[in-house]
Amino acid sequence: MKALVLSGGAGTRLRPITHTSAKQLVPVANKPVLFYGLEAIADAGIREVGIVVGDTADEIREAVGDGSRFGIEVTYLPQEAPLGLAHAVLIAREFLGDDDFVMYLGDNFIVGGITGLVEEFRADRPDAQILLTQVPNPTAFGVAELDAAGRVVALEEKPKQPKSDLALVGVYLFTPAIHEAVRSIEPSWRGELEITHAIQWLIDQKRDVRSTTISGYWKDTGNVTDMLEVNRSVLETVEPLDEGTVDDTSEIIGRVRIEAGARVSGSRIVGPAIIGAGSVISDAYVGPFTSISEECRIEDSEIEYSIVLRGSSVTGVRRVEASLIGRDVEVTPAPRNPSAHRLVLGDHSKVQISS
């Protein structure tokens, strides 16, 4: 069995972060979200992994390499444009051959991995197996309709009037039957080859399509709110570690991971939290569910329920919360006089100002 991991896409919902970084490499608890998926694939016993890449191919290649660090062998599959999940299957035809495979969206996060799902699929080998979960906003997802016996009877991509609240999770398992399906469908109104249409084709052809409804934790990390929520979930499992330097005037409460070379002075850190290697926390408060990446500086400030990426600093700021701060960012107080806000913002930015 092989794996097909999708790591293209523009990441528009995470702009401006994704103007300069692949969305799959934004860190959760100081580890790129893509890495959690690759680890789950390796844990399921899958070794041959094709990664579909787009405009951020070089960054993905540099981060993942040949896959040996994860115990897998990686083949990179360039996609000229994000033309849909079924299009990714089309371009991966030669790599996939006639093997069964799991398709995994690289910006999705599933607590507990996929080992049980893969074992179930290997035992029964339906033509397709999909994961479903109940969501409060099904119009934002592919949605499945089940009959009274729990069989999949219809799928619809981002319906205006959903027939259920069961959304497709970004993990799919297929036999080679899917290759005929993706060749048999037409682009949707979005101009993409939808994997939901391909699976619907299998259903219409009376092929064996099964579903598993998961009650565990799943998130599509495509926006800031979900990214922070995944970060919170992962930090719930963090183990305490102190490989840095903490002075006698500092207070460390709960599960806090302080990585090598980090320095904490005159500060209070309440876990779960991670302080990345080489970062400096000085006269500051770092609250629960906060990930501070490598080589950051938090000084004379308070921050909580946030993610700070590599090389950034927050200095002299009274309170920061529920924030995603990119790489090499400087956050400082505005001058008191004149009383005005001074902003330098990139395209698609979002700013909230307390007047």
Secondary structure by P-SEA (a helix, b strand, c coil): cbbbbbccccccccccccccccccccccccccaaaaaaaaaaaacccbbbbbbccaaaaaaaaccccccccbbbbbbbbcccccaaaaaaaaccccccbbbbbbccccccccccaaaaaaaaaccccbbbbbbbbccccccbbbbbccccccccccccccccccccccccbbbbcaaaaaaaacccccccccccaaaaaaaaaaaccbbbbbbbcccccccccaaaaaaaaaaaaaaccccccbbbccccccccbbbbcccbbbccccccccbbbcccbbbccbbbbcbbbbccccccccccccccccccbbbbcccccccccccccbbbbbbccccccbbbbbcccbbbbbbcc
